[in-house]
Amino acid sequence: MSIQKSSEDRYKFAVKYPYLPKFEYDVRILLKRDFPDKGSITWVFRSLKKDGETLDMTQGAPCGKGWIKPKGEGCVLCNIEEVPSLMKFVPTFLLNWFMTSFFLKLLKTQENKFKKFKGIA
């Protein structure tokens, strides 16, 4: 999986699983820090139509929301996503790996970059 930033609130996601065609989509992300509690990070995202401006409201279009809340020495992650219709062909073990390993590493990398930017790392 690769994520490329195309503008301030827009990203291009590209996903490639073995034996499946490459799946690409553009999303718009709204990210809010210190909401609902201090130290929390909350986000929502929705895919965009081919024109790159209009939100794709069709059934099965990628969308989701989530938050990270600090707790003691670590944090709690709550992530709710409607996976794209193409993902129904992905084996369950690959989705489990993505959500329990790769995605958490991606979030940890973002957290470290944020801490470094704020000077608290």
Phi, psi and omega in degrees: 000138175229148179232124179240132178277127181254334172203190188302319183238016182236140182223155174248120177261134175231124183237131178227117177250152177303139176069011178233152177292158178293137183243120182235143174204153177261140179229156172247130185241133171250119184239131181232123178269152181060034175224131002278346179237160177300132180093347180277155174233125181239142180215155169224148175216154178214142179287158180253153175288175183300334180289345176081003182240322186270136176292138179273108184260013181285156179295135179089356177287144181299129175203159179180175178205163179184174175207155174240126182238128178295143179211107180060234180277349184235214179207165177247132179248129173236118185228122180238120182225146167261112184286146180301153184302330179295332184292345180296344179271354181278132179300146183303320182297327177290319177295319178298317178298315181300312185285330185260349183233291187299312183297320179294322176296321178298315179295321179297320177298316178296320179298316180296319178297320179295315179298319179296318179298318181279351179079025180248008180268000000 
